[in-house]
Amino acid sequence: MGHLVSPLPLTPNCPLVHHSSCLVHSLVLHSSPITHISIKSSPTTSFASTDKTNKNTRLWRTGVSFFQSFSTKSEDIESLKQELFDIIAPLDRGADASLEQQELVDQIARKLEAVNKVKEPLKSDLINGKWELLYTTSQSILQTKRPKILRANGKIYQAINVDTLRAQNMETWPFFNQATANLVPLNAKRVAVKFDAFKVFSLIPIKARGSGRGQLEITYLDEELRISRGNEGNLFILRMVDPTYRVPV
């Protein structure tokens, strides 16, 4: 996504693979300390009774620890996601990001990657659908050296369907370029990408070039957020907009 097909010259710029054949797209959680409860036995309490009481107390305390830890992790993830969304919102998909802002976005992304619950994203239905590109470090997408009028100024989307192993990149205003690709899973998180078709202004078909290849690793996935990294180190952050959308075969 980004410049899915760059108008001048025509290249497959997108979060999956950009024109140089690269790719499109440790958190330590501090749980609240376990509450310590002191159980005092009366002088007449037997050792057996005391052992049973202490055992039940340990089990109860273990339960508290589990639920506290689970709650804290969930809250931390949502807090990190909101922080990420807030930081990238004014950055024009990364085109206006300073080096310090790029580093901060990368740090938060790495914290989320460290607590990713979906260990095999290419086997998850959560990946299917249409995603909006919110942020990237890929210059082939951002094209910051071009006048803004020659960049994609509208929203940029990427759709993925793992059931058919197809992907699609879609620009909106002003070019409305599109590109479709075949996906080849390399493992449960990484795919090789080969573009097979392009459309300029959503109408003019262009034969895919052999250089339209790359790899994409999905490093974080949930029902709302997807973080991916390319084989040249570029970062891609996308938000789900339509889970029902399917890529044309």
Stockholm file with secondary structure:
# STOCKHOLM 1.0

chainA/1-249         MGHLVSPLPLTPNCPLVHHSSCLVHSLVLHSSPITHISIKSSPTTSFASTDKTNKNTRLWRTGVSFFQSFSTKSEDIESLKQELFDIIAPLDRGADASLEQQELVDQIARKLEAVNKVKEPLKSDLINGKWELLYTTSQSILQTKRPKILRANGKIYQAINVDTLRAQNMETWPFFNQATANLVPLNAKRVAVKFDAFKVFSLIPIKARGSGRGQLEITYLDEELRISRGNEGNLFILRMVDPTYRVPV
#=GR chainA/1-249 SS CCSSSCSSSCCCCSSEEETTTEEECCCCCCCCCCCCCCCCCCTTCCHHHHHHHHHHHHHHHHHHHHHHHHHHHHHHHHHHHHHHHHHHTTSGGGTTCCHHHHHHHHHHHHHHHHTCSCSCGGGCGGGCEEEEEEEECCHHHHCTTSCGGGSCCSCEEEEEETTTTEEEEEECTTTCCEEEEEEEESSSSEEEEEEEEEEETTTEEEECCTTCEEEEEEEEECSSEEEEEETTSCEEEEEEEETTCCCCC
#=GC SS_cons         CCSSSCSSSCCCCSSEEETTTEEECCCCCCCCCCCCCCCCCCTTCCHHHHHHHHHHHHHHHHHHHHHHHHHHHHHHHHHHHHHHHHHHTTSGGGTTCCHHHHHHHHHHHHHHHHTCSCSCGGGCGGGCEEEEEEEECCHHHHCTTSCGGGSCCSCEEEEEETTTTEEEEEECTTTCCEEEEEEEESSSSEEEEEEEEEEETTTEEEECCTTCEEEEEEEEECSSEEEEEETTSCEEEEEEEETTCCCCC
//
